[in-house]
């Protein structure tokens, strides 16, 4: 607040300096004992840039200049200033009182000439203990011993780290002390009002836990400290003997009130929500405030005070503009903030215009800034109270919506109970059917297995029968073991539904029904029941899925329609073959699949699957011959295509073949396996099948390294 007025001073000071002239100094004459005269003209000043001049130097100096028709405002300066006043006492009073109404001056020395040519000196200011003052007043009061109908010339030496403003007045002691008393009463009322608002909002914050009140409380505390510092009461009553605190409070309180005001506005008006980009500018302003404070603490008082002054004005205008923008967005609290901020700024303008003689110097203009700040605090408090009403209405609406939602939930629960009972029955029936299908699949699988064993074309599949049965038996056993506990849990669910239906149809209050439901759920351990059903269903699903995968692989592999040309996905055929050969692969052999996105191929699917099985079986045999039951065996299966053909490669790192074996590889009944391990027809059938598809089968092998088969099949059979 103090900095906003200082910002205005900077603007008006330039204008006032242009109007100042060097007219001769006039004598200040006091003609009545009921008169207090404001000294608005005829003040002579001399700048002491190095602060080295003494009263002896300046008492004979002719370098004083006259400031006319304006309250002396010498801005923020590092210089000391000497003021010379000529006072004439035309009353019968033996002495008068000179008042300097600027409580923020660091040093003020009053010089009054004595009969012996020396000077009576009184030194005071915020750099000295409060007890040094002739009058224990928040402002500076000095005796002036001017006999009746005589004239006296007195001097003041002033310096300050703040704006050097010198509102002077002179009058009888009784009038000056009465004015000081009325000022104390006014400020007592002001501080009492501010403390009442502070305590009230502290109570509201404790009740509501709304952080906006916390920021408002911090803002009010800073406003009180700033106003009492500006008026001199903080120095008089809080730290009368601590000059350092008095000196630093002059700039730290404006910084704190500026930051507190920004934070209060950001949270109260929700600027981050309504104007997110503009909200970020506040961080720049806070950084400017902090920078100014650092400058002051480091000893650069003039630069720091100017930085504070130049920050406060733009911040105030920016806050006013943002409040207007948020009002247009329909946010009601912004209206209160906008009005309160305008009221405060009006008070600041009146206070500043008074010091530049634009407005008359009277109690109204002198006290307008604290009045404006008090009205601002009151209006903001009303705004927060209005926010409580808004939140109360929102809460009532929310409660009504909650009641409506609870009633709707009650209706939905009744309907869902009926639906749940039907779904449980339906799901139970589905599980029974699924179990029957699994048993049927077992029968079909065994029949298919028998046909494969008996078929000459699928002779090599005979050795896989035991493995397939083992693969299917595991998921089937898992399904069977889960059916009985699932049946038990389903019956419990049916009991839950019936119990819930009874509770819901009862005429008891909703709250009591909730308690009954909660107690019943705890009694039957409802949460664990849900988890157990989910696990049982998941296990049955996995068993069924695995069984279906194996069955699908067998069906794709066997292809009952193998005598007809079909458009087939080769990758799918290889996958079905791997399902069949899964038991042969075991846990020690790695299958590395590198499938490409192939077009469909016109072929005999069942015959090709037999080729894939023969090649994979031989590769697994070669790998096991080399590695036994140790890790390290790898079978790489890759597919690719071009515009006319597809290419299928099977590469293993088994024992490999020598050149003689490669030459006889496709002869009927030729085998390198032990007696009883192979018929010697597998690769012969594979070769004939590829030839029937108008394709090629190429083999590369190296003993001890491995073997690679490459199948080339045309996309379309001619």
Secondary structure, 3 states (H helix, E strand, C coil): CHHHHHHHHHHHHHHHHHHCCCCCCCCEEECCCCCEEEECCCEEEEEECCCCCCHHHHCCCCCCEEECCCCEEEEECCCEEEEEEEEEECCCCCCEEEEECCCCCCEEEEEEECCCCCEEEEEECCCCCHHHCCCCCCCEEEEECCCCCEEEEEEEEEECCCEEEECEEEECHHHHHHHHHHHHHHHHHHHHHHHHHHHHHHHHHHHHCCHHHHHHHHHHHHHHHHHHHHHCHHHHHHCCCCHHHHHHHHHHHHHHHHHHHHHHHHHHCCHHHHCHHHHHHHHHHHHHHHHHHHHHHCCCHHHHHHHHHHHHHHHHHHHHHHHHHHHHCCCCHHHHHHHHHHHHHHHHHHHHHHHCCCCCCCHHHHCHHHHHHHHHHHHHHHHHHHHHHHHHHHHHHHHHHHHHHHHHHHHHHHHHHHHHHHHHHHHHHHHHHHHHHHHHHHHHHHHHHHHHHHCCCCHHHHHHHHHHHHHHHHHHHHHHHHHHHHHHHHHHHHHHHHHHHHHHHCCCCHHHHHHHHHHHHHHHCHHHHHHHHHHHHHHHHHHHHHHHHHHHHHHHHHCCCCCCCEEECHHHHHHHHHHHCHHHHCCCEEEEEECCCCCCEEECHHHHHHHHHHHHHHHHHHHHHHHCCCCCEEEEEEEEECCCEEEEEEEECCCCCCHHHHHCCCCCCCCCCCCCCCCCCHHHHHHHHHHHCCCEEEEEEECCCEEEEEEEEECCCC
